[in-house]
Amino acid sequence: MNQANLPFSSRIGITPDPEQESDNFIDLERLIAIARRQAKVVAAAAGIGLLLGTIYIIIATPNYTASTSILLDDSLGKFADDVSPAPSNMQSDTTILSQIAILKSAELATKVATREKLDENEIFMNPPRSLPSRIKSVLRTVIGLFGGGRVSELDLTNKDARIGYAASLLENGLYVERQGRSFVIDLTYTSNDDILAGKIAKAYADAFLSDQLDANFEATERATIWLQARLRDLQESSQAAALEVERFRAANGLTAAKGALVSEQQLSDINSQLILAQADTARALALYNQFKTIVGGGLEEAVKNASVVTDHNGTSVLETLRTRYLSVSKREQEIVARFGQEHPQAVSLRTEQQDLGKQIFQELKQMTESYRNQYEVAQSRETSLRQGLGKVTGETSSANEALVHLKELEQNSEALSNLYRTFLTRYQEASQQQSFPIAKARVISIASTPSSPSSPNRTMVLVLSVLLGTFTGMVIAAWREYRERFFRVGDDVRSLLGLKFLGYVSAFHGPADTVSPRGTAIGLEQPPAPFNITRLAIENPSSIFAETLRNAKIAADVVLHGQKGKVLGVISVLPHEGKSTIAANFASLLAVMGGKTLLIDADLRNPGLTRSLSLTPNRGLVQAVLGDQPWQNSVKIDKRTKLAIVPAVPHKHFQYTSELLSSEAMRRLLEEARTMYDYIVVDLPPLGPVVDAKAFAPFADGFIMVAEWGATPRALVKSVLQSETHITPKVLGVILNKTDMKELAKYTSYGSSEHFMERYTSYYIDQAPSAKPPRPKVPVDSA
């Protein structure tokens, strides 16, 4: 177990690439190792969760759930109501939520409890209480007592109180929800009795439909009664308003014919005639002025404009004269052109032309006079109509105020009449709907008696229990990993302390555990009792224990090469880490391998090594350093291994142990021992509680540190070594004692030497030592 401590050459150095390690966001091997280490904790928590789930299933009260589905369908009322446009999504959601609120209401629960006589059902009124409800009841009682309040008990002797209590139980067991985005409402009821659950779910659906019918009937009945009373008032008001209109019309002479007043009809006729007369006057004036202008221009102008007059009026006489005048003029021009102006025929034609012109002029004068007469007649008629219109207008204006008031009365009468007709229509509709027994909902899934309990769901409870237990175990495992601050593998020693890792020593707690109440690490996993702890390594030379100690010897020989009489101190940071056992076996192994070895128990305050060897000497290290006799008189020799041992005999009145270990006498003792022994192994007190090892540090050539696997905090060891500058440079390596070899591989990743521990077992053979009497003494001789 001492492979891969240092690289064999610089070419194959195993220094990791920091950039490559930083890219490993998730270390799967580490996670797998953590899972292997904490598998028992997680499995135990999962098992506890499964056990608790099973207990809950056994003690829990089974509940049964019955369900029914109700469809809200407005089309069911199409025979009674007018067809309304499709409601918007918001209106639909509001309607459905309102119906859900009705189903959850206390009023509906009271109706169900009353109809089904649930207040008389002892199974319903006194159901078996579940464990959570019992806990809640106890907590409520405790809170009420400590809160100073008085815990009141419900009086169920009253009928109304029992009905109210039954309704509250119904509300507790009821669950209502909308089915998706549809118009279907799912209603479920949970009870400890299967028959009762189906019965109540069905009763709820029936009560809901009946409640809708009752609500419609009551609302319609109230509306009918109110409309009936209102109709009587409206009828009387409408009749009174109509009579008042007729009385006022008669009193003010506002007689109407064909829907209008007589005065208004006269005014309209005269006004129409006046408009026509004004048009005739204007036309006659225009014609008179036109002819007057033509005649005023003379004979020639009259002849020239005759064509205009004939075109507008179409006068036959004037047209004939004008035609003759044009014909004579044309013949006269032809004669003049052929024979000259003095020709008798031309003269005759000019004379005739002049006579025709005079006739045309005379005719125009007559027409002008005629149009003057027409204008005067039209003007006279217009004046007469104006006088008649003024008279009628005067008569009408006197009735304007009465007419305004009449219109106000007519509007009031018409409004009351329309309101009466509207209310009469509503009254008839309400009367018909009152007797229409159709609700706008129907049951599409009838509740039935459930065949199996809905809770507890055994599969779900067991699965959740295992999951919760597993999760709890994972939390505990994570907490254990978070609190992991101890040495587990050799890499911890190398990476954190920068020291050489010497090896593992497996854990054993048995008869040889005499070093401390907590036990001592040895090389046997199951050694028979009893045996001598100083000979574990030599009696099992092929064990992991012996291999680790040999690795420590090699480290000492390599580092202290050429040093005579190597002084090797065995230290630890905390007590009870097994350093005394390591020191004893290490010295025994050195002695067996042919090296002259001296083992000194320098733990003067707690000489565990001396106690473990079952020595009862009269002289020890204290007497050897302070006494007048040579120190060799305190040495004991193991006959089998030839190991020299200087025990420690506690002195009651000696308290300055650190001064003794750093004294000049101690230095002289070691100097003399160097000349006689190849190895001097010193079992020193722990570094944490006392300063004895620090005082001895100048005399030591090297230190072997012992740390307890899974118990010695890494931070403590690091801080102690950082503060002890005289000890740290001399530390040859670290041994991890009391190692659980079965759990060791779980703290490493694939590729580490610890991961292949099972393959190394063929090279490690632990032989049990021969049985000896209990608590044997080491056979020793005095030096």
C-alpha positions in Angstrom: 0.0 0.0 0.0 2.9 2.3 -0.7 2.7 2.7 -4.4 2.8 5.9 -6.4 4.0 8.2 -3.6 6.5 10.0 -5.8 7.1 10.0 -9.6 9.8 7.7 -10.8 11.3 10.3 -13.2 10.7 13.8 -14.4 9.5 12.5 -17.7 6.4 10.8 -16.4 5.6 13.2 -13.6 2.0 13.1 -12.5 1.5 16.8 -11.8 -2.0 17.5 -13.0 -2.7 20.3 -15.5 -4.6 23.0 -13.7 -6.4 24.2 -16.9 -7.5 20.6 -17.6 -8.8 20.2 -14.1 -10.7 23.5 -14.3 -12.5 22.2 -17.3 -14.0 19.3 -15.4 -17.1 21.1 -14.3 -18.6 17.9 -12.8 -16.2 15.3 -11.4 -18.2 12.1 -12.1 -15.7 9.9 -10.4 -15.9 11.9 -7.2 -19.7 11.8 -7.3 -19.6 8.0 -7.8 -17.2 7.7 -4.9 -19.5 9.8 -2.7 -22.4 7.7 -3.7 -20.5 4.5 -2.7 -19.5 6.0 0.6 -23.0 7.2 1.5 -24.9 4.3 0.0 -25.7 2.8 3.4 -26.9 6.1 4.8 -29.2 6.7 1.8 -30.4 3.1 1.8 -31.1 3.3 5.6 -33.0 6.5 5.2 -35.0 5.0 2.3 -35.7 2.0 4.4 -36.9 4.1 7.3 -39.1 6.1 4.8 -40.5 2.8 3.5 -41.2 1.6 7.0 -42.9 4.9 8.0 -45.0 4.7 4.8 -46.0 1.2 5.6 -47.0 2.2 9.1 -49.0 5.1 7.7 -50.8 2.7 5.3 -51.6 0.4 8.2 -52.9 3.1 10.6 -54.4 5.5 8.1 -58.2 5.6 7.7 -59.2 4.6 4.1 -61.2 7.2 2.2 -63.5 6.7 -0.8 -64.1 9.3 -3.5 -67.2 9.5 -5.7 -67.4 11.9 -8.6 -70.1 13.3 -10.9 -69.9 15.7 -13.8 -72.3 18.5 -14.6 -72.6 20.2 -18.0 -73.7 23.9 -18.1 -75.8 24.0 -21.3 -77.7 27.2 -22.2 -79.3 25.6 -25.1 -81.6 23.6 -22.8 -83.6 26.8 -22.2 -84.1 27.8 -25.8 -87.8 26.8 -25.6 -88.4 29.1 -22.8 -86.0 32.0 -23.5 -85.2 34.0 -26.5 -82.1 32.9 -28.4 -79.3 35.1 -27.2 -76.0 35.7 -29.0 -73.0 33.5 -27.9 -71.4 34.9 -24.8 -67.8 36.0 -24.8 -65.0 33.9 -23.2 -64.9 36.3 -20.2 -68.6 36.0 -19.7 -68.4 32.2 -19.9 -65.6 32.0 -17.4 -67.5 34.2 -15.0 -70.6 32.1 -15.4 -68.8 28.9 -14.7 -66.9 30.3 -11.7 -70.3 31.5 -10.3 -71.8 28.0 -10.6 -68.7 26.5 -8.9 -69.2 29.0 -6.1 -72.8 27.9 -5.8 -71.7 24.3 -5.6 -69.3 25.1 -2.8 -71.7 27.3 -0.9 -72.9 26.6 2.6 -76.5 27.0 1.6 -76.3 24.1 -0.9 -74.4 22.0 1.6 -77.2 22.7 4.1 -79.9 21.6 1.6 -78.0 18.3 0.9 -77.6 17.6 4.6 -81.3 18.3 5.2 -82.6 16.2 2.3 -80.3 13.2 3.0 -80.9 13.6 6.8 -77.1 13.4 7.4 -77.5 14.9 10.8 -79.1 11.6 11.9 -76.3 9.5 10.3 -73.8 8.6 13.0 -71.3 7.2 10.4 -71.2 10.6 8.8 -71.4 12.7 11.9 -68.7 10.8 13.8 -66.1 9.6 11.2 -62.9 8.0 12.4 -60.2 10.7 12.8 -57.0 10.5 10.9 -53.6 11.0 12.5 -53.1 14.5 11.0 -56.5 15.6 12.2 -55.8 14.3 15.7 -52.5 16.2 15.7 -54.2 19.4 14.5 -56.9 19.0 17.2 -54.2 18.6 20.0 -52.3 21.6 18.7 -55.4 23.7 18.5 -56.3 22.7 22.1 -52.8 23.5 23.3 -52.7 26.8 21.5 -56.1 27.7 22.9 -55.0 26.9 26.5 -51.7 28.7 26.3 -53.3 31.6 24.4 -55.6 32.3 27.3 -58.7 31.5 25.3 -61.4 29.1 26.2 -61.7 26.0 24.1 -65.4 25.8 23.2 -67.2 22.6 22.4 -69.9 22.3 19.8 -73.4 21.7 21.2 -74.9 19.0 18.9 -78.0 18.5 20.8 -79.7 21.3 18.8 -81.2 20.3 15.4 -79.9 23.4 13.7 -76.5 23.0 15.2 -76.3 19.4 13.9 -77.4 20.5 10.4 -74.8 23.2 10.4 -72.1 20.8 11.6 -73.1 18.3 8.9 -72.9 21.1 6.3 -69.4 22.0 7.4 -68.4 18.3 7.1 -69.8 18.3 3.6 -67.8 21.3 2.7 -64.6 19.8 4.0 -65.0 16.6 1.9 -66.2 18.4 -1.3 -64.0 19.3 -4.2 -65.2 21.1 -7.3 -63.2 22.1 -10.3 -63.7 23.0 -14.0 -62.8 20.4 -16.5 -60.2 22.1 -18.7 -61.7 25.0 -20.7 -65.0 23.2 -21.2 -68.4 23.9 -19.7 -68.2 20.8 -17.6 -67.8 20.9 -13.8 -66.4 17.9 -12.0 -67.7 17.4 -8.4 -66.0 14.9 -6.1 -66.8 13.9 -2.6 -64.5 12.0 -0.2 -65.8 10.0 2.7 -64.6 7.1 4.9 -67.7 5.2 3.8 -67.9 4.1 0.1 -71.8 4.0 0.0 -72.0 7.3 1.7 -69.5 8.9 -0.7 -71.6 7.9 -3.8 -74.8 8.8 -2.2 -73.7 12.4 -1.3 -72.1 13.0 -4.7 -75.3 12.1 -6.4 -77.3 14.1 -3.9 -75.1 17.2 -4.6 -75.8 17.0 -8.4 -79.6 16.6 -7.8 -79.6 19.5 -5.3 -77.7 21.7 -7.7 -80.2 21.1 -10.5 -83.1 21.6 -8.1 -81.5 24.7 -6.8 -81.4 26.1 -10.3 -85.1 25.3 -10.9 -86.0 26.8 -7.5 -84.0 29.9 -8.1 -85.6 30.4 -11.5 -89.1 29.8 -10.2 -88.6 32.1 -7.2 -87.1 34.8 -9.3 -89.8 34.5 -11.9 -92.5 34.5 -9.3 -91.2 37.6 -7.6 -90.9 39.3 -11.0 -94.5 38.3 -11.9 -95.9 39.7 -8.7 -94.0 42.9 -9.1 -95.0 43.2 -12.8 -98.6 42.6 -12.0 -98.8 45.4 -9.5 -96.8 47.7 -11.8 -99.1 46.9 -14.7 -102.2 48.2 -12.8 -100.4 51.5 -12.0 -99.2 51.9 -15.6 -102.7 51.2 -17.0 -104.3 53.8 -14.8 -101.6 56.3 -15.5 -101.8 55.7 -19.3 -105.6 56.1 -19.4 -105.5 59.3 -17.3 -102.8 60.8 -19.6 -104.9 60.0 -22.8 -108.1 61.6 -21.3 -106.2 64.7 -20.4 -104.9 65.1 -24.0 -108.5 64.9 -25.4 -109.8 67.4 -22.8 -107.2 69.9 -23.5 -107.6 69.5 -27.3 -111.3 70.2 -27.0 -110.9 73.1 -24.6 -108.5 74.9 -27.0 -110.2 74.1 -30.3 -107.3 72.0 -31.5 -109.5 69.8 -33.7 -107.6 67.4 -35.8 -108.5 66.0 -39.2 -106.6 63.2 -40.8 -104.0 63.4 -38.1 -103.4 67.1 -38.2 -105.1 70.3 -36.9 -107.6 72.1 -39.2 -105.9 75.5 -38.8 -102.6 73.9 -39.8 -104.2 72.3 -42.9 -105.6 75.8 -43.9 -102.3 77.5 -43.3 -100.6 74.9 -45.4 -103.0 75.3 -48.4 -102.9 79.1 -48.5 -99.1 79.0 -48.2 -99.0 76.7 -51.2 -101.3 78.9 -53.3 -99.3 82.0 -52.4 -96.2 80.4 -53.7 -97.9 79.6 -57.0 -99.2 83.2 -57.2 -95.8 84.6 -56.6 -94.5 82.5 -59.4 -97.2 83.6 -61.9 -96.7 87.3 -61.0 -93.0 87.0 -61.6 -93.5 85.3 -64.9 -96.1 87.9 -66.1 -93.8 90.7 -65.1 -90.9 89.2 -67.0 -92.9 88.9 -70.2 -94.3 92.4 -69.9 -90.9 93.9 -69.4 -89.5 91.9 -72.4 -92.2 93.1 -74.8 -92.1 96.6 -73.4 -88.4 96.7 -74.2 -88.9 95.4 -77.8 -91.7 97.9 -78.5 -89.7 100.7 -77.0 -86.9 100.2 -79.5 -89.0 101.2 -82.5 -90.3 99.6 -85.7 -87.0 98.2 -86.9 -86.1 96.7 -83.4 -89.6 95.2 -83.2 -89.1 93.5 -86.6 -85.7 92.3 -85.7 -86.8 90.9 -82.3 -90.0 89.3 -83.6 -88.2 86.1 -84.1 -87.3 86.0 -80.3 -90.9 86.6 -79.4 -92.2 83.9 -81.7 -89.7 81.4 -80.5 -90.8 81.9 -76.8 -94.5 82.4 -77.3 -95.3 80.7 -80.6 -97.9 83.4 -81.7 -99.5 82.3 -85.0 -100.4 85.8 -86.3 -97.0 87.2 -85.5 -95.4 84.1 -87.0 -97.3 84.5 -90.2 -96.4 88.1 -90.6 -92.8 87.4 -89.9 -92.8 84.6 -92.5 -94.3 87.0 -95.1 -91.9 89.7 -94.2 -88.9 87.4 -94.7 -90.3 86.1 -98.0 -90.8 89.6 -99.4 -87.4 90.7 -98.2 -85.8 87.8 -100.0 -87.7 88.5 -103.3 -86.8 92.2 -103.1 -83.1 91.3 -102.7 -83.3 89.0 -105.7 -85.0 91.7 -107.9 -82.5 94.3 -106.8 -79.7 92.0 -107.6 -81.0 91.2 -111.1 -82.7 94.5 -112.2 -81.6 97.2 -109.8 -83.3 99.1 -107.0 -85.4 101.3 -109.3 -87.2 98.4 -110.9 -90.9 98.8 -110.4 -91.2 95.3 -108.9 -88.5 96.1 -106.4 -90.2 99.3 -105.4 -93.5 97.4 -105.0 -91.9 94.8 -102.9 -90.3 97.4 -100.6 -93.6 99.1 -100.1 -95.2 95.7 -99.1 -92.2 95.0 -96.8 -92.9 98.3 -94.9 -96.6 97.5 -94.5 -95.7 94.1 -93.1 -93.2 95.7 -90.6 -95.9 98.1 -89.4 -98.3 95.2 -88.9 -95.6 93.3 -86.9 -94.9 96.3 -84.7 -98.7 96.9 -84.2 -99.1 93.2 -83.2 -96.2 93.5 -80.7 -97.8 96.6 -79.1 -101.0 94.7 -78.6 -99.2 91.7 -77.0 -97.3 94.1 -74.7 -100.6 95.5 -73.5 -102.0 92.0 -73.0 -99.0 91.0 -70.8 -99.4 94.2 -68.8 -103.0 93.2 -68.0 -101.9 89.6 -67.0 -99.2 91.0 -64.7 -101.7 93.3 -62.9 -104.1 90.4 -62.4 -101.4 88.1 -61.0 -100.2 90.8 -58.7 -103.7 91.4 -57.4 -104.2 87.7 -56.7 -100.9 87.5 -54.8 -101.9 90.5 -52.7 -105.2 88.8 -51.9 -103.5 85.5 -50.9 -101.0 87.4 -48.7 -103.9 89.0 -46.8 -105.6 85.6 -46.3 -102.3 84.1 -45.1 -101.8 86.8 -42.6 -105.3 86.3 -41.3 -104.9 82.5 -40.9 -101.4 83.0 -39.4 -102.8 85.3 -36.8 -105.4 82.8 -35.8 -102.9 80.0 -35.7 -100.3 81.9 -33.7 -102.8 82.4 -30.9 -103.0 78.6 -30.5 -99.2 78.0 -30.5 -98.8 77.9 -26.7 -101.8 75.6 -26.3 -100.3 73.4 -29.1 -96.9 73.1 -27.3 -98.6 72.0 -24.1 -100.7 69.6 -26.1 -97.6 68.0 -27.6 -96.2 67.6 -24.1 -99.4 65.9 -23.0 -99.3 63.7 -26.1 -95.7 62.7 -25.5 -96.4 61.8 -21.8 -99.4 59.8 -22.8 -97.5 57.9 -25.6 -94.6 57.1 -23.2 -96.9 55.7 -20.6 -98.7 53.7 -23.2 -95.4 52.2 -24.6 -94.2 51.4 -21.0 -97.5 49.7 -20.3 -97.2 47.6 -23.4 -93.6 46.7 -22.6 -94.4 45.6 -19.0 -97.4 43.7 -20.3 -95.2 41.7 -22.7 -92.7 41.0 -19.9 -95.5 39.9 -17.6 -96.8 37.5 -20.1 -93.2 36.1 -20.7 -92.6 35.7 -17.0 -95.9 34.0 -16.5 -95.0 31.4 -19.1 -91.4 30.9 -17.9 -92.7 30.4 -14.3 -94.2 27.1 -15.3 -91.3 25.9 -17.6 -89.4 23.1 -15.6 -86.1 23.1 -17.5 -82.7 24.0 -15.9 -79.7 25.1 -17.9 -77.6 22.2 -16.7 -77.6 18.5 -16.8 -75.7 15.6 -15.3 -73.5 13.8 -17.8 -71.7 11.5 -15.4 -73.8 10.0 -12.6 -72.0 9.3 -9.3 -71.6 5.6 -8.3 -70.3 3.8 -5.3 -66.5 3.6 -5.5 -65.1 0.1 -5.6 -61.7 0.9 -4.0 -60.4 3.5 -1.6 -58.9 6.7 -3.1 -56.6 7.3 -0.2 -54.3 6.3 1.1 -52.9 5.4 -2.4 -50.7 2.6 -1.3 -48.4 2.7 -4.3 -48.1 6.5 -4.2 -47.5 6.5 -0.4 -44.8 3.9 -0.7 -43.1 5.6 -3.6 -43.3 9.0 -1.9 -42.0 7.5 1.3 -39.1 5.9 -0.4 -38.4 9.1 -2.4 -38.7 11.3 0.8 -36.5 8.8 2.7 -34.0 8.8 -0.2 -34.0 12.5 -0.3 -33.5 12.8 3.4 -30.7 10.3 3.2 -29.1 12.3 0.4 -29.4 15.4 2.6 -27.8 13.6 5.5 -25.1 12.2 3.2 -24.4 15.6 1.8 -24.1 16.9 5.3 -21.7 14.1 6.2 -19.7 14.9 3.2 -19.7 18.5 4.0 -18.5 17.7 7.5 -15.8 15.4 6.1 -12.6 17.1 7.5 -10.4 14.0 8.2 -7.6 12.1 6.6 -8.9 9.3 4.4 -6.3 8.6 1.7 -2.7 9.1 1.1 -3.4 11.9 -1.4 -4.8 14.0 1.5 -1.4 13.7 3.2 0.6 14.6 0.1 -1.6 17.4 -1.2 -2.4 19.1 2.1 0.7 18.5 4.2 3.3 18.1 1.5 4.7 15.1 3.4 5.5 11.5 2.3 2.7 9.0 2.9 4.1 5.9 4.6 1.0 3.6 4.4 -2.2 2.4 6.1 -2.7 0.4 9.2 -6.0 -1.4 9.4 -8.4 -0.9 12.4 -8.9 -3.4 15.2 -10.7 -3.0 18.5 -10.1 -6.1 20.7 -8.3 -7.5 23.7 -5.1 -5.9 22.7 -6.7 -2.5 22.9 -4.8 -1.3 25.9 -3.3 1.8 24.7 -6.4 3.9 25.2 -10.1 3.4 25.8 -10.8 4.1 22.2 -8.6 1.3 20.8 -5.3 0.8 19.0 -4.6 0.2 15.3 -2.8 -3.0 14.6 -2.2 -5.1 11.5 -4.7 -7.9 12.1 -8.3 -7.6 11.0 -9.5 -10.4 13.3 -6.6 -11.4 15.6 -7.3 -14.0 18.2 -7.1 -13.0 21.8 -4.8 -12.6 23.6 -1.5 -11.6 22.1 1.4 -9.2 22.6 0.9 -5.9 20.8 4.7 -5.3 20.5 5.0 -8.4 18.3 2.1 -7.9 15.8 4.4 -6.9 13.0 7.0 -9.5 13.6 4.4 -12.3 14.0 2.7 -11.1 10.8 5.6 -10.1 8.6 3.5 -10.2 5.4 0.7 -8.1 6.7 -0.2 -4.6 5.7 0.9 -3.4 9.1 4.4 -4.8 8.7 4.6 -3.5 5.1 3.8 0.0 6.3 6.4 -0.1 9.1 9.0 -1.4 6.6 8.2 1.6 4.4 8.8 3.9 7.4 12.2 2.2 7.9 13.1 2.8 4.3 12.1 6.4 4.6 14.3 6.8 7.7 17.3 5.0 6.1 17.0 7.1 2.9 16.6 10.5 4.5 19.0 9.8 7.4 21.6 7.9 5.3 24.9 7.8 7.0 23.5 8.9 10.3 24.7 6.7 13.3 22.2 6.0 16.0 19.1 7.4 14.3 16.8 9.0 16.9 13.2 8.6 15.5 10.3 10.1 17.4 6.8 8.8 17.0 4.3 11.6 17.4 0.6 12.4 16.8 -1.5 15.5 17.2 -4.3 14.1 19.4 -4.3 11.4 22.1 -5.5 7.9 21.4 -4.4 7.8 17.8 -2.4 4.6 18.3 1.1 6.0 18.2 2.4 3.9 21.1 1.4 0.7 19.3 3.1 2.0 16.1 6.2 2.8 18.1 6.4 -0.6 19.8 5.8 -2.6 16.6 8.2 -0.4 14.6 11.0 -0.9 17.2 10.3 -4.6 17.3 10.4 -4.9 13.5 13.7 -3.0 13.4 15.2 -5.3 16.1 14.1 -8.4 14.2 15.6 -7.1 11.0 19.0 -7.0 12.7 19.2 -3.4 13.8 20.2 -2.7 17.4 17.1 -0.8 18.6 16.3 1.0 21.7 12.6 1.9 22.5 12.0 4.7 24.9 8.6 5.5 26.4 8.9 9.4 26.6 5.2 9.9 27.3 5.8 10.7 31.0 2.4 11.9 31.8 0.5 9.0 30.2 2.9 6.1 29.6 0.6 4.0 27.5 3.4 2.1 25.9 4.7 0.9 29.3 1.2 -0.2 30.3 0.6 -2.0 27.0 3.8 -4.0 27.6 2.6 -4.9 31.1 5.8 -3.8 32.6 6.1 -3.0 36.3 9.6 -1.5 36.6 11.0 0.3 39.5 13.1 2.5 37.4 12.3 4.3 34.2 13.2 7.2 32.0 12.8 9.8 34.8 15.1 7.9 37.1 17.5 7.3 34.3 17.8 11.0 33.5 17.8 12.3 37.1 19.3 9.4 39.0 22.9 8.9 40.0 23.1 5.4 38.5 23.8 4.8 34.8 20.7 4.9 32.6 21.5 1.4 31.3 20.2 0.0 34.6 16.7 1.1 33.6 16.8 -0.8 30.3 14.7 -4.0 29.8 15.6 -6.5 27.0 13.0 -8.5 25.1 14.5 -12.0 24.9 12.8 -12.9 21.6 13.5 -9.7 19.6 16.5 -8.4 21.6 14.7 -5.1 21.7 15.9 -2.7 24.4 13.2 -0.9 26.2 13.4 2.1 28.5 10.0 2.3 30.3 8.4 5.3 31.9 7.6 5.2 35.6 5.4 8.1 36.5 6.7 10.2 39.3 4.0 11.7 41.5 6.0 14.8 42.4 7.5 15.5 39.0 5.5 17.8 36.8 8.1 19.4 34.5 8.3 16.7 31.9 9.1 19.1 29.0 12.2 20.4 30.9 13.3 16.8 31.5 13.0 15.8 27.9 15.0 18.9 26.8 17.5 18.7 29.6 21.3 18.2 29.2 21.0 14.9 30.9 18.5 13.7 28.2 21.0 14.9 25.5 23.8 12.9 27.2 21.6 9.8 27.4 20.8 10.0 23.7 24.5 10.6 22.8 25.5 7.5 24.7 22.7 5.5 23.2 23.7 6.5 19.6 27.0 4.8 20.1 25.3 1.6 21.3 22.2 1.3 19.0 21.4 1.7 15.3 17.8 3.0 16.0 16.4 4.8 18.9 12.6 4.9 18.7 11.0 7.4 21.1 7.3 7.3 21.9 6.5 11.0 22.5 3.4 12.6 23.9 0.9 14.1 21.4 1.6 17.6 20.0 -1.8 19.0 20.8 -2.2 18.9 24.6 1.4 19.2 25.8 4.7 20.7 24.6 6.9 17.7 25.5 7.5 16.7 21.9 8.4 20.2 21.0 11.0 20.3 23.7 12.4 17.0 22.5 12.5 18.1 18.8 16.2 19.3 18.8 17.4 15.9 19.9 15.5 13.9 17.2 16.8 13.1 13.7 13.3 12.4 12.3 9.7 12.0 13.2 7.1 9.5 12.2 3.6 11.0 12.5 0.6 8.9 13.2 -2.9 10.1 12.3 -6.1 8.3 12.9 -8.1 7.5 9.7 -11.4 9.3 9.6 -10.9 10.9 13.0 -8.0 13.3 12.9 -9.0 16.7 11.4 -6.8 17.7 8.5 -6.9 21.4 9.3 -5.7 20.7 12.9 -2.7 18.7 11.7 -1.8 21.3 9.1 -2.0 24.2 11.6 0.1 22.3 14.2 2.8 21.5 11.6 2.8 25.0 10.3 3.4 26.3 13.8 6.0 23.8 14.8 9.0 24.8 12.6 11.4 22.6 14.6 9.4 19.5 14.0 7.9 19.8 10.5 11.2 19.7 8.6 12.1 16.5 10.4 8.8 14.6 9.7 9.7 11.5 7.6 6.1 10.7 6.7 2.6 10.0 7.9 1.0 6.7 8.8 -2.9 6.6 8.7 -3.8 4.3 11.6 -7.1 2.5 12.3 -8.0 2.4 8.7 -11.3 0.7 7.6 -9.8 -1.2 4.7 -13.3 -2.2 3.4 -14.3 1.5 3.2 -11.0 2.8 1.9 -11.7 2.3 -1.7 -14.8 4.4 -1.5 -12.8 7.5 -0.8 -10.7 7.2 -4.0 -11.3 7.4 -7.7 -10.5 4.8 -10.3 -6.7 4.7 -10.9 -5.6 5.2 -7.4 -3.6 2.5 -5.5 -6.4 2.2 -2.9 -8.9 1.3 -5.6 -6.9 -1.9 -6.3 -6.6 -3.0 -2.6 -8.3 -6.3 -3.3 -5.7 -7.2 -5.9 -2.9 -6.5 -3.3 -4.3 -8.9 -0.8 -2.4 -11.8 -2.4 0.8 -10.1 -1.2 -0.5 -9.4 2.3 -0.9 -12.4 4.6 -2.0 -11.9 8.1 -1.0 -14.8 10.4 -2.6 -14.9 13.7 -0.1 -14.9 16.6 0.0 -17.8 18.9 -2.3 -17.8 21.8 -0.9 -16.7 25.1 -2.3 -16.2 28.5 -4.4 -13.0 29.0 -2.4 -9.8 29.5 1.0 -11.5 29.1 4.2 -9.7 30.1 7.0 -9.2 27.6 9.9 -11.5 28.6 12.7 -9.1 29.4 16.1 -9.1 31.0 17.8 -6.3 32.7 20.6 -4.8 30.7 
